[in-house]
Structure formats: C-alpha cells, structure tokens
C-alpha cells in the first residue's frame, strides 16, 4: 500500500513541479519540491523519539 501511495504522489506532484520548473526555472521548482517534502521531517523526528521502533509493534505478541 505504501508503494502505491508513493507512486500516486510522484505521478501527481511530479508533473506539477516539472511545469513550475519549465515556467519559472529550476530554483523555484526545487523550492516547491522541498516544501512539499518538508512534512516528512516530522515523521523522522517522531521515529527518532521512539528509538526507531513502532510502539504498536513493540507491544504486539509474537505468533509462532
């Protein structure tokens, strides 16, 4: 599921950022791409605070 949502994001945002690059130049396109990707920094901060372990997975019982 995550790979499909990643592909959907690339397919929808890629052409828009490419059009911005074609019309306004590379620098504005890179700025927009950075702004679009900046929310992922919050996910990295969350992962670092939890020690890189999913809290739900940590509490789950192992099935053998």
CHARMM internal coordinates of N, CA and C (Angstrom, degrees):
IC EDIT
DIST 1 N 1 CA 1.4441
DIST 1 CA 1 C 1.5248
ANGL 1 N 1 CA 1 C 110.66
DIST 1 C 2 N 1.3135
ANGL 1 CA 1 C 2 N 118.45
DIHE 1 N 1 CA 1 C 2 N -40.59
DIST 2 N 2 CA 1.4612
ANGL 1 C 2 N 2 CA 119.98
DIHE 1 CA 1 C 2 N 2 CA -177.75
DIST 2 CA 2 C 1.5209
ANGL 2 N 2 CA 2 C 111.70
DIHE 1 C 2 N 2 CA 2 C -67.58
DIST 2 C 3 N 1.3269
ANGL 2 CA 2 C 3 N 117.09
DIHE 2 N 2 CA 2 C 3 N -33.62
DIST 3 N 3 CA 1.4659
ANGL 2 C 3 N 3 CA 118.19
DIHE 2 CA 2 C 3 N 3 CA 178.53
DIST 3 CA 3 C 1.5221
ANGL 3 N 3 CA 3 C 110.71
DIHE 2 C 3 N 3 CA 3 C -70.00
DIST 3 C 4 N 1.3330
ANGL 3 CA 3 C 4 N 117.98
DIHE 3 N 3 CA 3 C 4 N -33.57
DIST 4 N 4 CA 1.4582
ANGL 3 C 4 N 4 CA 120.81
DIHE 3 CA 3 C 4 N 4 CA 176.81
DIST 4 CA 4 C 1.5201
ANGL 4 N 4 CA 4 C 111.05
DIHE 3 C 4 N 4 CA 4 C -68.09
DIST 4 C 5 N 1.3142
ANGL 4 CA 4 C 5 N 117.19
DIHE 4 N 4 CA 4 C 5 N -40.51
DIST 5 N 5 CA 1.4601
ANGL 4 C 5 N 5 CA 118.91
DIHE 4 CA 4 C 5 N 5 CA 178.76
DIST 5 CA 5 C 1.5282
ANGL 5 N 5 CA 5 C 110.83
DIHE 4 C 5 N 5 CA 5 C -70.21
DIST 5 C 6 N 1.3172
ANGL 5 CA 5 C 6 N 117.29
DIHE 5 N 5 CA 5 C 6 N -32.64
DIST 6 N 6 CA 1.4582
ANGL 5 C 6 N 6 CA 120.41
DIHE 5 CA 5 C 6 N 6 CA 175.13
DIST 6 CA 6 C 1.5137
ANGL 6 N 6 CA 6 C 111.57
DIHE 5 C 6 N 6 CA 6 C -65.57
DIST 6 C 7 N 1.3265
ANGL 6 CA 6 C 7 N 115.95
DIHE 6 N 6 CA 6 C 7 N -41.88
DIST 7 N 7 CA 1.4629
ANGL 6 C 7 N 7 CA 120.06
DIHE 6 CA 6 C 7 N 7 CA 178.25
DIST 7 CA 7 C 1.5210
ANGL 7 N 7 CA 7 C 110.89
DIHE 6 C 7 N 7 CA 7 C -66.47
DIST 7 C 8 N 1.3292
ANGL 7 CA 7 C 8 N 117.14
DIHE 7 N 7 CA 7 C 8 N -38.19
DIST 8 N 8 CA 1.4620
ANGL 7 C 8 N 8 CA 120.55
DIHE 7 CA 7 C 8 N 8 CA 177.87
DIST 8 CA 8 C 1.5271
ANGL 8 N 8 CA 8 C 110.38
DIHE 7 C 8 N 8 CA 8 C -63.95
DIST 8 C 9 N 1.3181
ANGL 8 CA 8 C 9 N 116.89
DIHE 8 N 8 CA 8 C 9 N -41.08
DIST 9 N 9 CA 1.4588
ANGL 8 C 9 N 9 CA 120.73
DIHE 8 CA 8 C 9 N 9 CA 177.98
DIST 9 CA 9 C 1.5117
ANGL 9 N 9 CA 9 C 112.35
DIHE 8 C 9 N 9 CA 9 C -64.23
DIST 9 C 10 N 1.3300
ANGL 9 CA 9 C 10 N 116.51
DIHE 9 N 9 CA 9 C 10 N -41.20
DIST 10 N 10 CA 1.4605
ANGL 9 C 10 N 10 CA 119.88
DIHE 9 CA 9 C 10 N 10 CA 177.83
DIST 10 CA 10 C 1.5183
ANGL 10 N 10 CA 10 C 111.57
DIHE 9 C 10 N 10 CA 10 C -66.25
DIST 10 C 11 N 1.3314
ANGL 10 CA 10 C 11 N 116.46
DIHE 10 N 10 CA 10 C 11 N -41.47
DIST 11 N 11 CA 1.4620
ANGL 10 C 11 N 11 CA 120.46
DIHE 10 CA 10 C 11 N 11 CA -178.10
DIST 11 CA 11 C 1.5247
ANGL 11 N 11 CA 11 C 111.90
DIHE 10 C 11 N 11 CA 11 C -69.26
DIST 11 C 12 N 1.3203
ANGL 11 CA 11 C 12 N 117.07
DIHE 11 N 11 CA 11 C 12 N -30.06
DIST 12 N 12 CA 1.4668
ANGL 11 C 12 N 12 CA 118.92
DIHE 11 CA 11 C 12 N 12 CA -178.88
DIST 12 CA 12 C 1.5273
ANGL 12 N 12 CA 12 C 112.44
DIHE 11 C 12 N 12 CA 12 C -88.72
DIST 12 C 13 N 1.3102
ANGL 12 CA 12 C 13 N 117.99
DIHE 12 N 12 CA 12 C 13 N -39.76
DIST 13 N 13 CA 1.4667
ANGL 12 C 13 N 13 CA 120.21
DIHE 12 CA 12 C 13 N 13 CA -176.59
DIST 13 CA 13 C 1.5252
ANGL 13 N 13 CA 13 C 112.37
DIHE 12 C 13 N 13 CA 13 C -87.09
DIST 13 C 14 N 1.3149
ANGL 13 CA 13 C 14 N 117.62
DIHE 13 N 13 CA 13 C 14 N -29.90
DIST 14 N 14 CA 1.4597
ANGL 13 C 14 N 14 CA 120.64
DIHE 13 CA 13 C 14 N 14 CA -177.23
DIST 14 CA 14 C 1.5156
ANGL 14 N 14 CA 14 C 114.28
DIHE 13 C 14 N 14 CA 14 C -56.93
DIST 14 C 15 N 1.3238
ANGL 14 CA 14 C 15 N 119.02
DIHE 14 N 14 CA 14 C 15 N -53.00
DIST 15 N 15 CA 1.4590
ANGL 14 C 15 N 15 CA 119.24
DIHE 14 CA 14 C 15 N 15 CA 179.21
DIST 15 CA 15 C 1.5253
ANGL 15 N 15 CA 15 C 113.95
DIHE 14 C 15 N 15 CA 15 C -63.29
DIST 15 C 16 N 1.3333
ANGL 15 CA 15 C 16 N 116.35
DIHE 15 N 15 CA 15 C 16 N -33.87
DIST 16 N 16 CA 1.4645
ANGL 15 C 16 N 16 CA 119.31
DIHE 15 CA 15 C 16 N 16 CA 178.50
DIST 16 CA 16 C 1.5230
ANGL 16 N 16 CA 16 C 110.09
DIHE 15 C 16 N 16 CA 16 C -65.18
DIST 16 C 17 N 1.3215
ANGL 16 CA 16 C 17 N 116.46
DIHE 16 N 16 CA 16 C 17 N -46.16
DIST 17 N 17 CA 1.4615
ANGL 16 C 17 N 17 CA 119.94
DIHE 16 CA 16 C 17 N 17 CA 179.35
DIST 17 CA 17 C 1.5264
ANGL 17 N 17 CA 17 C 110.35
DIHE 16 C 17 N 17 CA 17 C -66.71
DIST 17 C 18 N 1.3390
ANGL 17 CA 17 C 18 N 117.33
DIHE 17 N 17 CA 17 C 18 N -35.75
DIST 18 N 18 CA 1.4580
ANGL 17 C 18 N 18 CA 120.67
DIHE 17 CA 17 C 18 N 18 CA 175.48
DIST 18 CA 18 C 1.5132
ANGL 18 N 18 CA 18 C 112.07
DIHE 17 C 18 N 18 CA 18 C -63.46
DIST 18 C 19 N 1.3194
ANGL 18 CA 18 C 19 N 117.13
DIHE 18 N 18 CA 18 C 19 N -39.71
DIST 19 N 19 CA 1.4662
ANGL 18 C 19 N 19 CA 120.31
DIHE 18 CA 18 C 19 N 19 CA 177.83
DIST 19 CA 19 C 1.5241
ANGL 19 N 19 CA 19 C 111.05
DIHE 18 C 19 N 19 CA 19 C -66.09
DIST 19 C 20 N 1.3197
ANGL 19 CA 19 C 20 N 116.03
DIHE 19 N 19 CA 19 C 20 N -39.98
DIST 20 N 20 CA 1.4694
ANGL 19 C 20 N 20 CA 119.49
DIHE 19 CA 19 C 20 N 20 CA 176.55
DIST 20 CA 20 C 1.5233
ANGL 20 N 20 CA 20 C 109.47
DIHE 19 C 20 N 20 CA 20 C -61.14
DIST 20 C 21 N 1.3393
ANGL 20 CA 20 C 21 N 116.39
DIHE 20 N 20 CA 20 C 21 N -41.55
DIST 21 N 21 CA 1.4623
ANGL 20 C 21 N 21 CA 119.87
DIHE 20 CA 20 C 21 N 21 CA 178.44
DIST 21 CA 21 C 1.5129
ANGL 21 N 21 CA 21 C 112.90
DIHE 20 C 21 N 21 CA 21 C -64.45
DIST 21 C 22 N 1.3126
ANGL 21 CA 21 C 22 N 116.42
DIHE 21 N 21 CA 21 C 22 N -37.07
DIST 22 N 22 CA 1.4612
ANGL 21 C 22 N 22 CA 120.03
DIHE 21 CA 21 C 22 N 22 CA -179.17
DIST 22 CA 22 C 1.5288
ANGL 22 N 22 CA 22 C 111.45
DIHE 21 C 22 N 22 CA 22 C -71.95
DIST 22 C 23 N 1.3244
ANGL 22 CA 22 C 23 N 115.94
DIHE 22 N 22 CA 22 C 23 N -38.80
DIST 23 N 23 CA 1.4716
ANGL 22 C 23 N 23 CA 119.86
DIHE 22 CA 22 C 23 N 23 CA -177.28
DIST 23 CA 23 C 1.5243
ANGL 23 N 23 CA 23 C 112.21
DIHE 22 C 23 N 23 CA 23 C -81.01
DIST 23 C 24 N 1.3321
ANGL 23 CA 23 C 24 N 116.39
DIHE 23 N 23 CA 23 C 24 N -48.38
DIST 24 N 24 CA 1.4654
ANGL 23 C 24 N 24 CA 120.31
DIHE 23 CA 23 C 24 N 24 CA -172.17
DIST 24 CA 24 C 1.5264
ANGL 24 N 24 CA 24 C 114.55
DIHE 23 C 24 N 24 CA 24 C -103.20
DIST 24 C 25 N 1.3249
ANGL 24 CA 24 C 25 N 117.73
DIHE 24 N 24 CA 24 C 25 N -20.69
DIST 25 N 25 CA 1.4555
ANGL 24 C 25 N 25 CA 120.88
DIHE 24 CA 24 C 25 N 25 CA -179.91
DIST 25 CA 25 C 1.5146
ANGL 25 N 25 CA 25 C 112.07
DIHE 24 C 25 N 25 CA 25 C 118.97
DIST 25 C 26 N 1.3113
ANGL 25 CA 25 C 26 N 114.41
DIHE 25 N 25 CA 25 C 26 N 173.15
DIST 26 N 26 CA 1.4548
ANGL 25 C 26 N 26 CA 120.91
DIHE 25 CA 25 C 26 N 26 CA -174.97
DIST 26 CA 26 C 1.5231
ANGL 26 N 26 CA 26 C 112.06
DIHE 25 C 26 N 26 CA 26 C -70.80
DIST 26 C 27 N 1.3012
ANGL 26 CA 26 C 27 N 117.73
DIHE 26 N 26 CA 26 C 27 N -40.43
DIST 27 N 27 CA 1.4667
ANGL 26 C 27 N 27 CA 120.63
DIHE 26 CA 26 C 27 N 27 CA -176.85
DIST 27 CA 27 C 1.5279
ANGL 27 N 27 CA 27 C 112.52
DIHE 26 C 27 N 27 CA 27 C -60.87
DIST 27 C 28 N 1.3418
ANGL 27 CA 27 C 28 N 119.46
DIHE 27 N 27 CA 27 C 28 N -47.87
DIST 28 N 28 CA 1.4666
ANGL 27 C 28 N 28 CA 118.10
DIHE 27 CA 27 C 28 N 28 CA 175.92
DIST 28 CA 28 C 1.5336
ANGL 28 N 28 CA 28 C 113.01
DIHE 27 C 28 N 28 CA 28 C -64.18
DIST 28 C 29 N 1.3252
ANGL 28 CA 28 C 29 N 117.65
DIHE 28 N 28 CA 28 C 29 N -34.77
DIST 29 N 29 CA 1.4661
ANGL 28 C 29 N 29 CA 120.14
DIHE 28 CA 28 C 29 N 29 CA 178.62
DIST 29 CA 29 C 1.5208
ANGL 29 N 29 CA 29 C 110.86
DIHE 28 C 29 N 29 CA 29 C -64.96
DIST 29 C 30 N 1.3175
ANGL 29 CA 29 C 30 N 117.42
DIHE 29 N 29 CA 29 C 30 N -41.57
DIST 30 N 30 CA 1.4671
ANGL 29 C 30 N 30 CA 120.34
DIHE 29 CA 29 C 30 N 30 CA 177.55
DIST 30 CA 30 C 1.5236
ANGL 30 N 30 CA 30 C 111.23
DIHE 29 C 30 N 30 CA 30 C -66.49
DIST 30 C 31 N 1.3253
ANGL 30 CA 30 C 31 N 116.91
DIHE 30 N 30 CA 30 C 31 N -36.00
DIST 31 N 31 CA 1.4591
ANGL 30 C 31 N 31 CA 120.47
DIHE 30 CA 30 C 31 N 31 CA 177.65
DIST 31 CA 31 C 1.5258
ANGL 31 N 31 CA 31 C 110.82
DIHE 30 C 31 N 31 CA 31 C -64.30
DIST 31 C 32 N 1.3279
ANGL 31 CA 31 C 32 N 116.47
DIHE 31 N 31 CA 31 C 32 N -44.61
DIST 32 N 32 CA 1.4682
ANGL 31 C 32 N 32 CA 120.25
DIHE 31 CA 31 C 32 N 32 CA 178.54
DIST 32 CA 32 C 1.5265
ANGL 32 N 32 CA 32 C 110.49
DIHE 31 C 32 N 32 CA 32 C -64.09
DIST 32 C 33 N 1.3285
ANGL 32 CA 32 C 33 N 117.19
DIHE 32 N 32 CA 32 C 33 N -41.94
DIST 33 N 33 CA 1.4685
ANGL 32 C 33 N 33 CA 120.40
DIHE 32 CA 32 C 33 N 33 CA 179.08
DIST 33 CA 33 C 1.5256
ANGL 33 N 33 CA 33 C 110.51
DIHE 32 C 33 N 33 CA 33 C -62.22
DIST 33 C 34 N 1.3239
ANGL 33 CA 33 C 34 N 117.00
DIHE 33 N 33 CA 33 C 34 N -40.12
DIST 34 N 34 CA 1.4653
ANGL 33 C 34 N 34 CA 120.31
DIHE 33 CA 33 C 34 N 34 CA 178.13
DIST 34 CA 34 C 1.5224
ANGL 34 N 34 CA 34 C 110.99
DIHE 33 C 34 N 34 CA 34 C -65.29
DIST 34 C 35 N 1.3282
ANGL 34 CA 34 C 35 N 117.08
DIHE 34 N 34 CA 34 C 35 N -39.61
DIST 35 N 35 CA 1.4649
ANGL 34 C 35 N 35 CA 119.87
DIHE 34 CA 34 C 35 N 35 CA 178.42
DIST 35 CA 35 C 1.5213
ANGL 35 N 35 CA 35 C 111.51
DIHE 34 C 35 N 35 CA 35 C -67.06
DIST 35 C 36 N 1.3202
ANGL 35 CA 35 C 36 N 116.85
DIHE 35 N 35 CA 35 C 36 N -37.10
DIST 36 N 36 CA 1.4615
ANGL 35 C 36 N 36 CA 120.49
DIHE 35 CA 35 C 36 N 36 CA 179.06
DIST 36 CA 36 C 1.5266
ANGL 36 N 36 CA 36 C 110.62
DIHE 35 C 36 N 36 CA 36 C -66.76
DIST 36 C 37 N 1.3253
ANGL 36 CA 36 C 37 N 116.94
DIHE 36 N 36 CA 36 C 37 N -37.91
DIST 37 N 37 CA 1.4604
ANGL 36 C 37 N 37 CA 121.08
DIHE 36 CA 36 C 37 N 37 CA -177.32
DIST 37 CA 37 C 1.5268
ANGL 37 N 37 CA 37 C 113.92
DIHE 36 C 37 N 37 CA 37 C -86.18
DIST 37 C 38 N 1.3176
ANGL 37 CA 37 C 38 N 118.34
DIHE 37 N 37 CA 37 C 38 N -11.50
DIST 38 N 38 CA 1.4751
ANGL 37 C 38 N 38 CA 120.90
DIHE 37 CA 37 C 38 N 38 CA -174.81
DIST 38 CA 38 C 1.5280
ANGL 38 N 38 CA 38 C 114.57
DIHE 37 C 38 N 38 CA 38 C -61.25
DIST 38 C 39 N 1.3412
ANGL 38 CA 38 C 39 N 121.41
DIHE 38 N 38 CA 38 C 39 N -30.71
DIST 39 N 39 CA 1.4748
ANGL 38 C 39 N 39 CA 118.27
DIHE 38 CA 38 C 39 N 39 CA 177.73
DIST 39 CA 39 C 1.5313
ANGL 39 N 39 CA 39 C 113.56
DIHE 38 C 39 N 39 CA 39 C -61.35
DIST 39 C 40 N 1.3203
ANGL 39 CA 39 C 40 N 118.62
DIHE 39 N 39 CA 39 C 40 N -21.04
DIST 40 N 40 CA 1.4615
ANGL 39 C 40 N 40 CA 119.64
DIHE 39 CA 39 C 40 N 40 CA 178.34
DIST 40 CA 40 C 1.5252
ANGL 40 N 40 CA 40 C 111.81
DIHE 39 C 40 N 40 CA 40 C -66.36
DIST 40 C 41 N 1.3243
ANGL 40 CA 40 C 41 N 116.53
DIHE 40 N 40 CA 40 C 41 N -21.59
DIST 41 N 41 CA 1.4705
ANGL 40 C 41 N 41 CA 118.76
DIHE 40 CA 40 C 41 N 41 CA 176.66
DIST 41 CA 41 C 1.5274
ANGL 41 N 41 CA 41 C 110.82
DIHE 40 C 41 N 41 CA 41 C -61.00
DIST 41 C 42 N 1.3288
ANGL 41 CA 41 C 42 N 116.58
DIHE 41 N 41 CA 41 C 42 N -34.85
DIST 42 N 42 CA 1.4715
ANGL 41 C 42 N 42 CA 119.91
DIHE 41 CA 41 C 42 N 42 CA 177.89
DIST 42 CA 42 C 1.5267
ANGL 42 N 42 CA 42 C 110.74
DIHE 41 C 42 N 42 CA 42 C -63.96
DIST 42 C 43 N 1.3276
ANGL 42 CA 42 C 43 N 116.50
DIHE 42 N 42 CA 42 C 43 N -36.60
DIST 43 N 43 CA 1.4622
ANGL 42 C 43 N 43 CA 119.25
DIHE 42 CA 42 C 43 N 43 CA 177.86
DIST 43 CA 43 C 1.5227
ANGL 43 N 43 CA 43 C 111.53
DIHE 42 C 43 N 43 CA 43 C -67.50
DIST 43 C 44 N 1.3345
ANGL 43 CA 43 C 44 N 117.05
DIHE 43 N 43 CA 43 C 44 N -38.18
DIST 44 N 44 CA 1.4582
ANGL 43 C 44 N 44 CA 119.91
DIHE 43 CA 43 C 44 N 44 CA 177.41
DIST 44 CA 44 C 1.5272
ANGL 44 N 44 CA 44 C 111.11
DIHE 43 C 44 N 44 CA 44 C -65.26
DIST 44 C 45 N 1.3268
ANGL 44 CA 44 C 45 N 117.04
DIHE 44 N 44 CA 44 C 45 N -40.69
DIST 45 N 45 CA 1.4688
ANGL 44 C 45 N 45 CA 120.45
DIHE 44 CA 44 C 45 N 45 CA 178.11
DIST 45 CA 45 C 1.5245
ANGL 45 N 45 CA 45 C 109.66
DIHE 44 C 45 N 45 CA 45 C -62.90
DIST 45 C 46 N 1.3208
ANGL 45 CA 45 C 46 N 116.92
DIHE 45 N 45 CA 45 C 46 N -42.19
DIST 46 N 46 CA 1.4691
ANGL 45 C 46 N 46 CA 120.71
DIHE 45 CA 45 C 46 N 46 CA 178.81
DIST 46 CA 46 C 1.5275
ANGL 46 N 46 CA 46 C 111.07
DIHE 45 C 46 N 46 CA 46 C -62.79
DIST 46 C 47 N 1.3313
ANGL 46 CA 46 C 47 N 116.62
DIHE 46 N 46 CA 46 C 47 N -41.28
DIST 47 N 47 CA 1.4639
ANGL 46 C 47 N 47 CA 120.28
DIHE 46 CA 46 C 47 N 47 CA 179.50
DIST 47 CA 47 C 1.5281
ANGL 47 N 47 CA 47 C 111.11
DIHE 46 C 47 N 47 CA 47 C -66.64
DIST 47 C 48 N 1.3236
ANGL 47 CA 47 C 48 N 117.28
DIHE 47 N 47 CA 47 C 48 N -38.35
DIST 48 N 48 CA 1.4614
ANGL 47 C 48 N 48 CA 119.87
DIHE 47 CA 47 C 48 N 48 CA -179.67
DIST 48 CA 48 C 1.5302
ANGL 48 N 48 CA 48 C 110.87
DIHE 47 C 48 N 48 CA 48 C -68.85
DIST 48 C 49 N 1.3297
ANGL 48 CA 48 C 49 N 117.11
DIHE 48 N 48 CA 48 C 49 N -35.20
DIST 49 N 49 CA 1.4654
ANGL 48 C 49 N 49 CA 120.02
DIHE 48 CA 48 C 49 N 49 CA 178.98
DIST 49 CA 49 C 1.5197
ANGL 49 N 49 CA 49 C 111.68
DIHE 48 C 49 N 49 CA 49 C -68.10
DIST 49 C 50 N 1.3267
ANGL 49 CA 49 C 50 N 116.89
DIHE 49 N 49 CA 49 C 50 N -33.22
DIST 50 N 50 CA 1.4627
ANGL 49 C 50 N 50 CA 119.64
DIHE 49 CA 49 C 50 N 50 CA -179.28
DIST 50 CA 50 C 1.5243
ANGL 50 N 50 CA 50 C 111.68
DIHE 49 C 50 N 50 CA 50 C -88.87
DIST 50 C 51 N 1.2892
ANGL 50 CA 50 C 51 N 117.58
DIHE 50 N 50 CA 50 C 51 N 5.63
DIST 51 N 51 CA 1.4618
ANGL 50 C 51 N 51 CA 120.94
DIHE 50 CA 50 C 51 N 51 CA 178.79
DIST 51 CA 51 C 1.5208
ANGL 51 N 51 CA 51 C 112.82
DIHE 50 C 51 N 51 CA 51 C 76.52
DIST 51 C 52 N 1.3249
ANGL 51 CA 51 C 52 N 116.45
DIHE 51 N 51 CA 51 C 52 N 16.87
DIST 52 N 52 CA 1.4545
ANGL 51 C 52 N 52 CA 120.54
DIHE 51 CA 51 C 52 N 52 CA 179.11
DIST 52 CA 52 C 1.5127
ANGL 52 N 52 CA 52 C 113.88
DIHE 51 C 52 N 52 CA 52 C 77.62
DIST 52 C 53 N 1.3373
ANGL 52 CA 52 C 53 N 117.18
DIHE 52 N 52 CA 52 C 53 N 12.36
DIST 53 N 53 CA 1.4613
ANGL 52 C 53 N 53 CA 121.75
DIHE 52 CA 52 C 53 N 53 CA -179.18
DIST 53 CA 53 C 1.5234
ANGL 53 N 53 CA 53 C 108.92
DIHE 52 C 53 N 53 CA 53 C -114.57
DIST 53 C 54 N 1.3132
ANGL 53 CA 53 C 54 N 116.47
DIHE 53 N 53 CA 53 C 54 N 132.73
DIST 54 N 54 CA 1.4568
ANGL 53 C 54 N 54 CA 121.11
DIHE 53 CA 53 C 54 N 54 CA 177.05
DIST 54 CA 54 C 1.5266
ANGL 54 N 54 CA 54 C 108.08
DIHE 53 C 54 N 54 CA 54 C -70.76
DIST 54 C 55 N 1.3470
ANGL 54 CA 54 C 55 N 118.11
DIHE 54 N 54 CA 54 C 55 N 121.10
DIST 55 N 55 CA 1.4668
ANGL 54 C 55 N 55 CA 120.12
DIHE 54 CA 54 C 55 N 55 CA -177.32
DIST 55 CA 55 C 1.5231
ANGL 55 N 55 CA 55 C 113.07
DIHE 54 C 55 N 55 CA 55 C -59.32
DIST 55 C 56 N 1.3220
ANGL 55 CA 55 C 56 N 117.84
DIHE 55 N 55 CA 55 C 56 N -36.61
DIST 56 N 56 CA 1.4622
ANGL 55 C 56 N 56 CA 120.17
DIHE 55 CA 55 C 56 N 56 CA 179.38
DIST 56 CA 56 C 1.5170
ANGL 56 N 56 CA 56 C 111.06
DIHE 55 C 56 N 56 CA 56 C -68.94
DIST 56 C 57 N 1.3125
ANGL 56 CA 56 C 57 N 117.40
DIHE 56 N 56 CA 56 C 57 N -38.81
DIST 57 N 57 CA 1.4576
ANGL 56 C 57 N 57 CA 120.87
DIHE 56 CA 56 C 57 N 57 CA -179.92
DIST 57 CA 57 C 1.5401
ANGL 57 N 57 CA 57 C 110.57
DIHE 56 C 57 N 57 CA 57 C -70.60
DIST 57 C 58 N 1.3101
ANGL 57 CA 57 C 58 N 115.92
DIHE 57 N 57 CA 57 C 58 N -31.22
DIST 58 N 58 CA 1.4570
ANGL 57 C 58 N 58 CA 120.29
DIHE 57 CA 57 C 58 N 58 CA -179.31
DIST 58 CA 58 C 1.5394
ANGL 58 N 58 CA 58 C 111.29
DIHE 57 C 58 N 58 CA 58 C -66.50
DIST 58 C 59 N 1.3501
ANGL 58 CA 58 C 59 N 115.53
DIHE 58 N 58 CA 58 C 59 N -35.06
DIST 59 N 59 CA 1.4589
ANGL 58 C 59 N 59 CA 120.53
DIHE 58 CA 58 C 59 N 59 CA -178.25
DIST 59 CA 59 C 1.5344
ANGL 59 N 59 CA 59 C 113.15
DIHE 58 C 59 N 59 CA 59 C -88.23
DIST 59 C 60 N 1.3050
ANGL 59 CA 59 C 60 N 117.80
DIHE 59 N 59 CA 59 C 60 N -11.60
DIST 60 N 60 CA 1.4704
ANGL 59 C 60 N 60 CA 120.53
DIHE 59 CA 59 C 60 N 60 CA -177.17
DIST 60 CA 60 C 1.5156
ANGL 60 N 60 CA 60 C 110.72
DIHE 59 C 60 N 60 CA 60 C -70.57
DIST 60 C 61 N 1.3276
ANGL 60 CA 60 C 61 N 115.90
DIHE 60 N 60 CA 60 C 61 N 149.38
DIST 61 N 61 CA 1.4478
ANGL 60 C 61 N 61 CA 120.66
DIHE 60 CA 60 C 61 N 61 CA 178.17
DIST 61 CA 61 C 1.5137
ANGL 61 N 61 CA 61 C 109.90
DIHE 60 C 61 N 61 CA 61 C -84.26
DIST 61 C 62 N 1.3050
ANGL 61 CA 61 C 62 N 116.53
DIHE 61 N 61 CA 61 C 62 N 142.51
DIST 62 N 62 CA 1.4546
ANGL 61 C 62 N 62 CA 121.26
DIHE 61 CA 61 C 62 N 62 CA 178.54
DIST 62 CA 62 C 1.5210
ANGL 62 N 62 CA 62 C 109.88
DIHE 61 C 62 N 62 CA 62 C -80.34
DIST 62 C 63 N 1.3121
ANGL 62 CA 62 C 63 N 116.30
DIHE 62 N 62 CA 62 C 63 N 132.06
DIST 63 N 63 CA 1.4663
ANGL 62 C 63 N 63 CA 122.33
DIHE 62 CA 62 C 63 N 63 CA 179.27
DIST 63 CA 63 C 1.5215
ANGL 63 N 63 CA 63 C 107.89
DIHE 62 C 63 N 63 CA 63 C -102.77
DIST 63 C 64 N 1.2938
ANGL 63 CA 63 C 64 N 115.66
DIHE 63 N 63 CA 63 C 64 N 123.98
DIST 64 N 64 CA 1.4795
ANGL 63 C 64 N 64 CA 118.51
DIHE 63 CA 63 C 64 N 64 CA -179.50
DIST 64 CA 64 C 1.4883
ANGL 64 N 64 CA 64 C 111.03
DIHE 63 C 64 N 64 CA 64 C -116.79
END
COOR INIT
IC SEED 1 N 1 CA 1 C
IC BUILD
